[in-house]
Amino acid sequence: MKNNKIWYLGYLISLVLLIVIFTLDLNRSTQTAVTILFSFVLAITHVNIIHNKMIAKDKEYNILSKDERNEMIRDKVNAMNSVVLISFIGIITVVFIVYEWYIPAIITGSMIIMDPIIMIFISRFYEKRF
Amino acid sequence: MENKLEELRKKKGITQEELASALEVSRQTIGSLENGRYNPSIILAFKISRYFGVPIEEIFIYQEDENEE
């Protein structure tokens, strides 16, 4: 329940962002960015609240969420998904370079460089934990 | 890992769903355990052992050579 209450803060943040969208005179790019941020925050908040409520109330959903085999499958899927996505980003980076779009290429290239660094930090965190 | 889970379950006269519900896992996990596609965690192995009242070593058969491959 404690975790659920923190997530309700997301609704508040979404409301604030909505007010910002409709009240402030933002330029088009900023308004688009704030709208996307609002959608993201609202979606994540709502899904997590519903998930936590179902965990508490629906026994079958609780079992399926916490089932060890399902957790193992989720871990493997996330790991493989990460590799596939980084590969796609790599291909996109090459395309950007071919078209001489260097700034987007630097951004996507940085993501590829950061990936193993982030993995090292996350790995260190879990090594201390387990 | 080979196991006698299906044999024990049928001897007790319960379905995979009933066993899954008792062990608080999904039916698919029970299915995967029975056909040897998935090996349980130590906690789940103890739960199974306690449920059937049979020692773990009599349910799950660990074969050294098979696992070294």
Backbone of each chain as ProteinMPNN parsed JSONL, in Angstrom:
{"seq_chain_A": "MKNNKIWYLGYLISLVLLIVIFTLDLNRSTQTAVTILFSFVLAITHVNIIHNKMIAKDKEYNILSKDERNEMIRDKVNAMNSVVLISFIGIITVVFIVYEWYIPAIITGSMIIMDPIIMIFISRFYEKRF", "coords_chain_A": {"N_chain_A": [[0.835, -1.224, 0.0], [2.0, 1.218, 0.696], [3.751, 1.755, -1.431], [1.861, 2.107, -3.439], [0.656, 4.507, -2.701], [2.658, 6.371, -3.196], [2.729, 6.316, -5.937], [0.38, 7.648, -6.603], [1.156, 10.218, -6.622], [2.007, 10.63, -9.146], [-0.319, 11.109, -10.577], [-0.859, 13.657, -9.674], [1.339, 15.069, -10.654], [0.844, 14.726, -13.36], [-1.503, 16.199, -13.58], [-0.555, 18.753, -13.018], [1.16, 19.095, -15.209], [-0.74, 19.054, -17.235], [-2.153, 21.378, -16.688], [-0.119, 23.194, -17.174], [0.197, 22.834, -19.919], [-2.213, 23.863, -20.927], [-2.391, 26.43, -19.913], [-0.016, 27.949, -20.047], [1.804, 29.877, -22.424], [3.33, 28.266, -24.569], [6.03, 27.507, -26.843], [5.811, 25.601, -29.917], [7.443, 23.28, -29.969], [8.131, 22.919, -27.271], [5.613, 22.603, -26.142], [4.838, 20.232, -27.362], [6.735, 18.511, -26.265], [6.088, 18.678, -23.533], [3.507, 17.682, -23.601], [3.971, 15.049, -24.411], [5.447, 14.209, -22.224], [3.502, 14.431, -20.208], [1.666, 12.464, -21.076], [3.258, 10.191, -20.832], [3.885, 10.157, -18.054], [1.3, 9.951, -16.937], [0.4, 7.54, -18.038], [2.289, 5.641, -17.055], [1.929, 5.969, -14.291], [-0.816, 5.272, -13.959], [-0.896, 2.62, -14.878], [0.829, 1.353, -13.054], [-0.523, 1.762, -10.629], [-2.921, 0.378, -11.046], [-1.824, -2.156, -11.438], [-0.662, -2.653, -8.877], [-2.978, -2.655, -7.327], [-4.335, -4.827, -8.375], [-2.558, -6.849, -7.726], [-2.921, -6.91, -5.006], [-5.629, -7.597, -4.772], [-6.478, -9.556, -6.651], [-6.039, -12.881, -6.677], [-5.17, -14.732, -8.576], [-3.892, -13.133, -10.504], [-1.872, -12.14, -8.915], [-0.411, -14.494, -8.388], [0.422, -15.144, -11.011], [2.013, -12.922, -11.572], [4.063, -13.12, -9.703], [5.062, -15.611, -10.068], [7.772, -17.845, -10.312], [8.817, -18.966, -12.644], [7.68, -17.364, -14.621], [8.882, -14.967, -13.919], [11.54, -15.569, -14.49], [11.342, -15.892, -17.255], [10.583, -13.291, -17.957], [12.923, -11.905, -17.238], [14.769, -13.002, -19.048], [13.612, -12.229, -21.454], [13.751, -9.435, -21.216], [16.531, -9.08, -21.229], [17.256, -10.044, -23.775], [15.739, -8.342, -25.345], [16.951, -5.927, -24.799], [19.444, -6.279, -26.072], [18.605, -6.523, -28.731], [17.383, -4.025, -29.17], [19.564, -2.267, -28.804], [21.091, -3.065, -30.938], [19.451, -2.267, -33.059], [19.564, 0.502, -32.624], [22.222, 0.875, -33.185], [22.257, 0.304, -35.932], [20.632, 2.359, -36.84], [22.246, 4.518, -36.137], [24.352, 4.208, -37.924], [22.989, 4.661, -40.306], [22.292, 7.351, -39.935], [24.858, 8.472, -40.029], [25.577, 7.883, -42.644], [23.779, 9.507, -44.027], [24.835, 11.858, -43.225], [23.855, 13.097, -40.962], [24.922, 14.265, -38.379], [24.567, 15.122, -35.714], [22.216, 13.737, -34.666], [23.391, 11.228, -34.991], [25.478, 11.279, -33.171], [24.021, 11.414, -30.807], [22.571, 8.972, -30.807], [24.713, 7.239, -31.0], [25.992, 7.738, -28.602], [24.218, 6.565, -26.858], [24.692, 3.895, -27.355], [27.304, 3.651, -26.468], [26.952, 4.274, -23.784], [25.441, 2.153, -22.896], [26.91, -0.352, -22.079], [28.242, 0.769, -19.911], [26.216, 1.616, -18.183], [25.172, -0.887, -17.684], [27.252, -2.0, -16.2], [27.167, -0.503, -13.841], [24.591, -1.14, -12.889], [24.925, -3.843, -12.578], [26.867, -3.93, -10.546], [25.322, -2.911, -8.463], [23.43, -4.967, -8.088], [25.15, -7.033, -7.478], [26.061, -6.381, -4.966], [23.739, -6.586, -3.614], [22.87, -9.255, -3.767]], "CA_chain_A": [[0.0, 0.0, 0.0], [2.863, 2.382, 0.761], [4.194, 1.999, -2.804], [0.709, 2.587, -4.182], [0.413, 5.915, -2.372], [3.678, 7.168, -3.89], [2.354, 6.385, -7.341], [-0.684, 8.648, -6.774], [1.857, 11.48, -6.906], [2.075, 10.708, -10.611], [-1.554, 11.776, -11.025], [-0.697, 15.074, -9.352], [2.312, 15.599, -11.629], [0.124, 14.762, -14.652], [-2.434, 17.337, -13.521], [0.265, 19.972, -13.125], [1.6, 19.183, -16.614], [-1.93, 19.401, -18.031], [-2.397, 22.814, -16.443], [0.966, 23.898, -17.883], [-0.102, 22.763, -21.363], [-3.356, 24.698, -21.301], [-2.344, 27.814, -19.397], [1.178, 28.687, -20.464], [1.944, 30.103, -23.869], [4.603, 27.621, -24.913], [6.254, 27.316, -28.284], [5.285, 24.314, -30.395], [8.311, 22.149, -29.554], [8.014, 22.745, -25.815], [4.268, 22.077, -25.889], [4.867, 18.817, -27.769], [7.531, 17.777, -25.269], [5.321, 18.612, -22.274], [2.368, 16.768, -23.86], [4.51, 13.679, -24.394], [5.801, 13.928, -20.826], [2.221, 14.24, -19.522], [1.134, 11.144, -21.477], [4.157, 9.192, -20.266], [3.705, 10.125, -16.598], [-0.057, 9.457, -16.655], [0.323, 6.116, -18.398], [3.1, 4.862, -16.104], [1.253, 6.06, -12.981], [-2.066, 4.517, -13.961], [-0.596, 1.184, -15.009], [1.401, 0.86, -11.793], [-1.569, 1.747, -9.586], [-3.81, -0.745, -11.374], [-1.035, -3.364, -11.182], [-0.557, -2.845, -7.424], [-4.326, -2.985, -6.825], [-4.646, -6.201, -8.794], [-1.69, -7.718, -6.932], [-3.513, -6.999, -3.671], [-7.009, -8.123, -4.762], [-6.698, -10.706, -7.542], [-5.064, -13.918, -6.302], [-4.617, -15.338, -9.781], [-2.961, -12.15, -11.069], [-0.747, -12.129, -7.974], [0.388, -15.701, -8.635], [1.047, -15.029, -12.335], [3.049, -11.883, -11.511], [5.185, -13.517, -8.838], [5.489, -16.958, -10.442], [9.221, -17.797, -10.551], [9.099, -19.261, -14.054], [7.333, -16.145, -15.362], [9.946, -13.976, -13.624], [12.72, -15.983, -15.262], [11.039, -15.585, -18.657], [10.647, -11.831, -18.089], [14.342, -11.514, -17.187], [15.417, -13.386, -20.319], [13.027, -11.377, -22.495], [14.332, -8.091, -21.065], [17.94, -9.134, -21.632], [17.313, -10.177, -25.232], [15.154, -7.116, -25.874], [17.996, -4.914, -24.667], [20.422, -6.535, -27.139], [17.957, -6.214, -30.026], [17.19, -2.568, -29.268], [20.88, -1.644, -28.998], [21.473, -3.378, -32.323], [18.676, -1.353, -33.912], [20.12, 1.844, -32.453], [23.486, 0.842, -33.926], [21.935, 0.4, -37.37], [20.126, 3.725, -37.056], [23.423, 5.402, -36.058], [25.065, 4.077, -39.213], [22.143, 5.354, -41.306], [22.475, 8.788, -39.691], [26.202, 8.839, -40.508], [25.526, 7.815, -44.124], [23.074, 10.704, -44.484], [25.567, 13.016, -42.682], [23.104, 13.714, -39.85], [25.903, 13.935, -37.355], [24.07, 15.327, -34.338], [21.465, 12.529, -34.26], [24.303, 10.075, -34.916], [26.202, 11.393, -31.896], [23.061, 11.088, -29.733], [22.303, 7.523, -30.772], [25.999, 6.59, -30.728], [26.232, 7.872, -27.158], [23.38, 5.552, -26.188], [25.369, 2.596, -27.481], [28.481, 3.699, -25.596], [26.479, 4.292, -22.391], [24.785, 0.881, -22.547], [27.712, -1.219, -21.211], [28.589, 1.499, -18.676], [25.026, 1.509, -17.325], [25.079, -2.295, -17.273], [28.251, -2.223, -15.142], [26.656, 0.094, -12.598], [23.445, -1.931, -12.425], [25.487, -5.12, -12.162], [27.493, -3.691, -9.234], [24.225, -2.761, -7.501], [22.855, -6.272, -7.788], [26.181, -7.877, -6.861], [26.078, -6.05, -3.528], [22.45, -6.958, -3.032], [22.71, -10.719, -3.694]], "C_chain_A": [[0.857, 1.255, 0.0], [3.32, 2.756, -0.641], [3.078, 2.598, -3.644], [0.482, 4.07, -3.932], [1.425, 6.817, -3.08], [3.288, 7.358, -5.356], [1.244, 7.408, -7.595], [-0.097, 10.04, -7.044], [1.958, 11.709, -8.422], [0.847, 11.39, -11.192], [-1.441, 13.287, -10.806], [0.237, 15.747, -10.36], [1.646, 15.73, -13.002], [-0.818, 15.958, -14.699], [-1.695, 18.655, -13.685], [0.711, 20.176, -14.579], [0.44, 19.586, -17.524], [-2.252, 20.885, -17.902], [-1.359, 23.649, -17.199], [0.657, 23.948, -19.379], [-1.17, 23.78, -21.757], [-3.244, 26.153, -20.852], [-1.147, 28.604, -19.9], [1.256, 28.797, -21.987], [3.312, 29.573, -24.306], [4.777, 27.556, -26.419], [5.928, 25.868, -28.644], [6.095, 23.133, -29.889], [8.162, 21.861, -28.072], [6.667, 22.134, -25.47], [4.21, 20.591, -26.252], [5.598, 17.99, -26.722], [6.754, 17.605, -23.966], [4.133, 17.657, -22.427], [2.824, 15.316, -23.803], [4.849, 13.272, -22.955], [4.55, 13.65, -19.999], [1.671, 12.841, -19.812], [1.936, 10.025, -20.825], [3.913, 9.029, -18.765], [2.343, 9.525, -16.241], [-0.152, 7.958, -16.917], [1.063, 5.253, -17.373], [2.414, 4.822, -14.734], [0.047, 5.147, -12.942], [-1.809, 3.011, -14.019], [-0.057, 0.618, -13.7], [0.367, 0.79, -10.674], [-2.508, 0.568, -9.807], [-3.106, -2.064, -11.058], [-0.976, -3.665, -9.679], [-1.904, -3.239, -6.809], [-4.686, -4.434, -7.161], [-3.801, -7.208, -8.017], [-2.338, -7.968, -5.567], [-4.859, -7.75, -3.69], [-7.204, -9.422, -5.546], [-5.627, -11.768, -7.286], [-4.374, -14.51, -7.532], [-3.576, -14.416, -10.434], [-1.697, -12.087, -10.219], [0.182, -13.315, -8.242], [1.129, -15.587, -9.966], [2.177, -13.998, -12.334], [4.29, -12.371, -10.781], [5.707, -14.915, -9.151], [6.955, -16.94, -10.876], [9.578, -18.084, -12.01], [8.784, -18.034, -14.916], [8.378, -15.051, -15.139], [11.201, -14.29, -14.415], [12.528, -15.638, -16.738], [11.139, -14.083, -18.885], [12.094, -11.349, -18.109], [15.035, -11.815, -18.518], [14.907, -12.512, -21.467], [13.643, -9.982, -22.432], [15.78, -8.047, -21.534], [18.058, -9.179, -23.16], [16.788, -8.907, -25.915], [16.181, -5.992, -25.876], [19.02, -5.056, -25.798], [19.848, -6.135, -28.503], [17.82, -4.699, -30.215], [18.513, -1.843, -29.51], [21.376, -1.884, -30.418], [20.755, -2.452, -33.3], [19.231, 0.068, -33.841], [21.445, 1.952, -33.208], [23.26, 1.012, -35.426], [21.471, 1.81, -37.716], [21.28, 4.736, -37.04], [24.189, 5.391, -37.387], [24.299, 4.809, -40.32], [22.304, 6.864, -41.179], [23.827, 9.261, -40.246], [26.224, 8.869, -42.034], [24.859, 9.07, -44.687], [23.702, 12.011, -43.973], [24.727, 13.8, -41.677], [23.9, 13.435, -38.584], [25.402, 14.112, -35.924], [23.193, 14.152, -33.877], [22.363, 11.299, -34.12], [25.079, 10.087, -33.608], [25.294, 10.992, -30.739], [22.855, 9.575, -29.653], [23.594, 6.737, -30.496], [26.343, 6.636, -29.246], [25.429, 6.839, -26.377], [24.077, 4.192, -26.227], [26.584, 2.549, -26.556], [28.057, 3.618, -24.128], [25.925, 2.939, -21.962], [25.662, -0.022, -21.677], [28.091, -0.543, -19.888], [27.435, 1.411, -17.677], [24.892, 0.085, -16.801], [26.059, -2.592, -16.145], [27.741, -1.685, -13.814], [25.505, -0.715, -12.017], [23.928, -3.279, -11.894], [26.122, -5.0, -10.773], [26.44, -3.584, -8.142], [23.679, -4.117, -7.093], [23.87, -7.226, -7.17], [26.257, -7.62, -5.356], [24.821, -6.547, -2.84], [22.32, -8.474, -2.826], [24.036, -11.402, -3.323]], "O_chain_A": [[0.492, 2.253, -0.622], [3.287, 3.929, -1.013], [3.314, 3.487, -4.463], [0.151, 4.811, -4.858], [1.075, 7.914, -3.517], [3.494, 8.425, -5.934], [1.171, 7.978, -8.684], [-0.755, 10.912, -7.612], [1.989, 12.845, -8.895], [0.937, 12.145, -12.16], [-1.87, 14.085, -11.64], [-0.037, 16.842, -10.851], [1.855, 16.712, -13.714], [-0.922, 16.643, -15.716], [-2.146, 19.554, -14.395], [0.648, 21.285, -15.109], [0.616, 20.362, -18.464], [-2.579, 21.553, -18.883], [-1.686, 24.68, -17.787], [0.836, 24.982, -20.023], [-1.054, 24.465, -22.773], [-3.949, 27.015, -21.377], [-1.257, 29.804, -20.152], [0.821, 27.908, -22.719], [4.295, 30.309, -24.399], [3.804, 27.551, -27.173], [5.787, 25.018, -27.764], [5.545, 22.125, -29.444], [8.077, 20.704, -27.661], [6.579, 21.254, -24.614], [3.606, 19.792, -25.535], [5.146, 16.911, -26.338], [6.758, 16.529, -23.368], [3.796, 16.919, -21.502], [2.152, 14.464, -23.222], [4.577, 12.149, -22.529], [4.54, 12.732, -19.179], [1.261, 12.126, -18.897], [1.378, 9.044, -20.332], [3.754, 7.914, -18.267], [2.248, 8.686, -15.345], [-0.712, 7.208, -16.118], [0.527, 4.258, -16.885], [2.333, 3.769, -14.101], [-0.11, 4.347, -12.019], [-2.432, 2.233, -13.295], [-0.446, -0.474, -13.285], [0.385, -0.137, -9.865], [-2.848, -0.152, -8.867], [-3.704, -2.976, -10.486], [-1.213, -4.798, -9.261], [-1.961, -4.053, -5.887], [-5.259, -5.158, -6.347], [-4.275, -8.295, -7.688], [-2.308, -9.082, -5.044], [-5.189, -8.454, -2.736], [-7.996, -10.279, -5.155], [-4.46, -11.583, -7.632], [-3.167, -14.755, -7.531], [-2.514, -14.869, -10.861], [-0.588, -11.993, -10.745], [1.402, -13.16, -8.314], [2.319, -15.893, -10.046], [3.184, -14.18, -13.017], [5.418, -12.08, -11.179], [6.693, -15.354, -8.558], [7.345, -16.121, -11.708], [10.527, -17.512, -12.545], [9.536, -17.708, -15.834], [8.714, -14.304, -16.058], [11.85, -13.39, -14.949], [13.45, -15.149, -17.39], [11.708, -13.641, -19.883], [12.45, -10.482, -18.907], [15.786, -10.993, -19.043], [15.675, -12.107, -22.34], [14.012, -9.411, -23.459], [16.202, -7.079, -22.167], [18.851, -8.451, -23.756], [17.327, -8.462, -26.928], [16.27, -5.211, -26.823], [19.416, -4.063, -26.407], [20.518, -5.495, -29.313], [18.108, -4.169, -31.288], [18.581, -0.917, -30.319], [22.004, -1.015, -31.023], [21.355, -1.924, -34.236], [19.354, 0.751, -34.857], [21.752, 2.989, -33.796], [23.971, 1.759, -36.098], [21.858, 2.378, -38.737], [21.294, 5.685, -37.824], [24.609, 6.432, -37.892], [24.892, 5.488, -41.158], [22.435, 7.572, -42.178], [23.915, 10.326, -40.857], [26.814, 9.764, -42.639], [25.307, 9.627, -45.689], [23.201, 13.105, -44.233], [24.87, 15.017, -41.554], [23.605, 12.511, -37.826], [25.767, 13.347, -35.031], [23.416, 13.623, -32.787], [22.141, 10.445, -33.262], [25.312, 9.039, -33.005], [25.727, 10.317, -29.806], [22.951, 8.977, -28.581], [23.564, 5.698, -29.838], [26.915, 5.691, -28.701], [25.892, 6.307, -25.369], [24.05, 3.439, -25.254], [26.856, 1.522, -25.933], [28.724, 2.969, -23.322], [25.943, 2.617, -20.774], [25.206, -0.436, -20.611], [28.243, -1.214, -18.867], [27.641, 1.167, -16.488], [24.547, -0.135, -15.64], [25.738, -3.352, -15.231], [27.871, -2.342, -12.781], [25.445, -0.95, -10.81], [23.416, -3.79, -10.898], [25.932, -5.871, -9.924], [26.625, -4.092, -7.036], [23.487, -4.39, -5.909], [23.496, -8.128, -6.42], [26.49, -8.54, -4.572], [24.826, -6.882, -1.655], [21.737, -8.924, -1.84], [24.09, -12.627, -3.217]]}, "seq_chain_B": "MENKLEELRKKKGITQEELASALEVSRQTIGSLENGRYNPSIILAFKISRYFGVPIEEIFIYQEDENEE", "coords_chain_B": {"N_chain_B": [[16.219, -31.77, -15.421], [15.219, -34.839, -14.159], [12.066, -35.826, -12.751], [9.585, -36.854, -10.313], [7.181, -35.67, -10.249], [4.765, -35.568, -11.74], [3.878, -38.139, -11.413], [3.5, -38.281, -8.64], [1.526, -36.354, -8.352], [-0.62, -37.415, -9.79], [-1.062, -39.674, -8.343], [-2.029, -38.59, -6.038], [-4.344, -37.66, -7.01], [-5.006, -35.143, -8.111], [-5.426, -32.182, -10.153], [-3.304, -30.346, -12.476], [-3.868, -27.654, -12.19], [-4.941, -27.511, -9.62], [-2.754, -28.296, -8.086], [-0.982, -26.259, -8.76], [-2.326, -24.072, -7.671], [-2.23, -24.713, -4.962], [0.495, -24.569, -4.508], [0.971, -22.013, -5.128], [1.837, -21.147, -7.658], [1.949, -20.755, -11.266], [-0.142, -22.654, -13.543], [1.204, -23.343, -15.816], [3.822, -23.431, -14.975], [3.82, -25.724, -13.402], [3.297, -27.59, -15.397], [5.624, -27.296, -16.973], [7.518, -28.075, -15.11], [6.852, -30.759, -14.736], [7.36, -31.914, -17.244], [10.031, -31.623, -17.346], [11.2, -29.36, -18.425], [11.697, -27.162, -16.971], [13.503, -26.26, -14.049], [12.86, -26.22, -10.583], [13.102, -23.52, -8.168], [14.965, -23.556, -5.056], [13.267, -22.981, -2.973], [10.702, -23.44, -4.035], [11.014, -26.147, -4.549], [11.206, -27.147, -1.953], [8.656, -26.487, -1.067], [7.103, -28.144, -2.673], [8.004, -30.612, -1.828], [7.165, -30.556, 0.837], [4.432, -30.386, 0.461], [3.743, -32.831, -0.719], [4.768, -34.485, 1.159], [7.094, -35.864, 0.85], [10.598, -36.527, 0.623], [12.871, -34.165, -0.936], [14.872, -35.287, -2.555], [13.704, -37.583, -3.414], [11.829, -36.749, -5.131], [12.961, -35.045, -7.063], [15.367, -35.89, -9.386], [18.68, -35.732, -9.427], [21.164, -35.793, -11.767], [24.517, -36.17, -12.159], [26.165, -36.333, -14.559], [24.372, -35.539, -16.561], [23.86, -32.881, -15.951], [26.353, -31.747, -16.222], [26.71, -31.475, -18.852]], "CA_chain_B": [[16.254, -32.678, -14.282], [14.05, -35.725, -14.086], [11.342, -35.747, -11.48], [8.403, -37.723, -10.196], [6.095, -34.759, -9.884], [3.506, -35.989, -12.375], [3.492, -39.414, -10.775], [2.983, -37.965, -7.297], [0.289, -35.581, -8.506], [-1.692, -38.322, -10.224], [-1.315, -40.575, -7.206], [-2.837, -37.808, -5.096], [-5.628, -37.429, -7.673], [-5.289, -33.716, -8.312], [-5.063, -31.646, -11.469], [-2.174, -29.393, -12.463], [-4.385, -26.379, -11.671], [-5.079, -27.625, -8.164], [-1.404, -28.307, -7.528], [-0.459, -24.901, -8.944], [-3.001, -23.212, -6.694], [-1.715, -25.065, -3.639], [1.898, -24.132, -4.411], [0.979, -20.588, -5.492], [2.536, -20.911, -8.922], [1.041, -20.876, -12.401], [-0.325, -24.016, -14.058], [2.272, -23.533, -16.809], [5.038, -23.805, -14.236], [3.662, -27.141, -13.045], [3.467, -28.325, -16.649], [7.046, -27.262, -17.341], [8.243, -28.9, -14.122], [6.553, -32.179, -14.97], [8.034, -32.441, -18.437], [11.476, -31.433, -17.197], [11.703, -28.18, -19.161], [12.058, -26.121, -16.001], [13.899, -26.748, -12.733], [12.318, -25.28, -9.59], [14.015, -22.913, -7.198], [15.056, -24.363, -3.83], [12.063, -22.7, -2.175], [9.597, -24.175, -4.647], [11.296, -27.569, -4.346], [10.822, -27.445, -0.562], [7.184, -26.402, -0.99], [6.588, -29.365, -3.309], [8.35, -31.699, -0.917], [6.286, -30.446, 2.003], [3.051, -30.634, 0.017], [3.529, -34.263, -0.93], [5.286, -35.233, 2.307], [8.142, -36.734, 0.298], [11.868, -35.77, 0.562], [13.19, -33.558, -2.239], [15.696, -36.212, -3.357], [12.835, -38.624, -3.989], [10.99, -36.119, -6.161], [13.827, -34.548, -8.147], [16.528, -36.789, -9.535], [19.829, -34.986, -9.938], [22.159, -36.683, -12.366], [25.755, -35.399, -12.339], [26.604, -36.295, -15.962], [23.37, -34.802, -17.357], [23.974, -31.452, -15.658], [27.654, -31.22, -16.638], [26.593, -31.14, -20.293]], "C_chain_B": [[14.99, -33.537, -14.278], [13.356, -35.58, -12.741], [10.121, -36.65, -11.516], [7.168, -36.897, -9.867], [4.755, -35.213, -10.455], [2.955, -37.245, -11.703], [2.854, -39.153, -9.408], [1.638, -37.249, -7.377], [-0.881, -36.506, -8.865], [-2.066, -39.298, -9.111], [-2.215, -39.894, -6.178], [-4.217, -37.474, -5.686], [-5.994, -35.963, -7.841], [-4.829, -33.268, -9.699], [-3.856, -30.712, -11.33], [-2.622, -28.057, -11.86], [-4.471, -26.397, -10.145], [-3.714, -27.604, -7.487], [-0.792, -26.912, -7.612], [-1.046, -23.956, -7.899], [-2.459, -23.459, -5.283], [-0.289, -24.543, -3.431], [2.063, -22.653, -4.732], [1.918, -20.293, -6.659], [1.523, -21.06, -10.056], [0.947, -22.338, -12.853], [0.787, -24.343, -15.059], [3.587, -23.943, -16.147], [4.981, -25.284, -13.855], [3.885, -27.997, -14.286], [4.926, -28.414, -17.055], [7.898, -28.089, -16.387], [8.073, -30.374, -14.44], [7.246, -32.723, -16.2], [9.526, -32.103, -18.465], [12.059, -30.234, -17.905], [12.204, -27.103, -18.209], [12.422, -26.772, -14.671], [13.45, -25.743, -11.675], [13.435, -24.642, -8.777], [14.008, -23.789, -5.945], [13.801, -24.189, -2.974], [10.876, -23.483, -2.719], [9.779, -25.677, -4.459], [10.9, -27.999, -2.925], [9.311, -27.433, -0.393], [6.56, -27.677, -1.544], [6.8, -30.552, -2.379], [7.406, -31.724, 0.29], [4.845, -30.794, 1.637], [2.767, -32.13, -0.107], [4.01, -35.109, 0.257], [6.359, -36.222, 1.889], [9.443, -35.925, 0.261], [12.171, -35.293, -0.856], [13.932, -34.542, -3.146], [14.856, -37.331, -3.992], [11.906, -38.056, -5.056], [11.848, -35.71, -7.359], [15.105, -35.375, -8.193], [17.661, -36.024, -10.214], [20.855, -35.962, -10.468], [23.367, -35.846, -12.753], [26.123, -35.218, -13.803], [25.69, -35.429, -16.813], [23.56, -33.303, -17.18], [25.314, -30.871, -16.048], [27.631, -30.85, -18.107], [26.034, -29.73, -20.379]], "O_chain_B": [[13.868, -33.04, -14.378], [13.98, -35.255, -11.731], [9.69, -37.133, -12.564], [6.219, -37.401, -9.266], [3.744, -35.241, -9.754], [1.755, -37.385, -11.465], [1.817, -39.722, -9.067], [0.734, -37.501, -6.58], [-1.976, -36.391, -8.316], [-3.224, -39.689, -8.962], [-3.048, -40.534, -5.536], [-5.13, -37.063, -4.97], [-7.162, -35.591, -7.726], [-3.968, -33.888, -10.324], [-3.451, -30.345, -10.227], [-1.876, -27.412, -11.124], [-4.119, -25.426, -9.475], [-3.537, -26.973, -6.444], [-0.165, -26.44, -6.664], [-0.331, -23.14, -7.317], [-2.258, -22.521, -4.512], [0.084, -24.133, -2.332], [3.159, -22.105, -4.623], [2.68, -19.326, -6.644], [0.376, -21.446, -9.827], [1.835, -23.146, -12.582], [1.249, -25.481, -15.136], [4.363, -24.713, -16.712], [5.973, -26.004, -13.973], [4.582, -29.011, -14.231], [5.408, -29.48, -17.436], [8.872, -28.722, -16.795], [9.035, -31.141, -14.415], [7.678, -33.876, -16.206], [10.194, -32.278, -19.484], [13.279, -30.093, -17.984], [13.015, -26.253, -18.574], [11.757, -27.703, -14.216], [13.638, -24.539, -11.851], [14.553, -25.153, -8.707], [13.148, -24.657, -5.792], [13.337, -25.133, -2.335], [10.135, -24.111, -1.962], [8.808, -26.399, -4.234], [10.334, -29.074, -2.725], [8.75, -28.258, 0.328], [5.618, -28.222, -0.97], [5.909, -31.375, -2.172], [6.92, -32.778, 0.699], [4.131, -31.423, 2.418], [1.726, -32.629, 0.322], [3.699, -36.296, 0.349], [6.515, -37.282, 2.495], [9.41, -34.748, -0.098], [11.785, -35.925, -1.84], [13.661, -34.625, -4.344], [15.261, -37.939, -4.983], [11.271, -38.806, -5.796], [11.509, -35.988, -8.509], [15.813, -35.536, -7.199], [17.606, -35.715, -11.404], [21.352, -36.831, -9.751], [23.266, -34.929, -13.568], [26.365, -34.097, -14.253], [26.152, -34.681, -17.675], [23.439, -32.539, -18.138], [25.441, -29.655, -16.197], [28.42, -30.024, -18.564], [25.838, -29.209, -21.477]]}, "name": "protein", "num_of_chains": 2, "seq": "MKNNKIWYLGYLISLVLLIVIFTLDLNRSTQTAVTILFSFVLAITHVNIIHNKMIAKDKEYNILSKDERNEMIRDKVNAMNSVVLISFIGIITVVFIVYEWYIPAIITGSMIIMDPIIMIFISRFYEKRFMENKLEELRKKKGITQEELASALEVSRQTIGSLENGRYNPSIILAFKISRYFGVPIEEIFIYQEDENEE"}
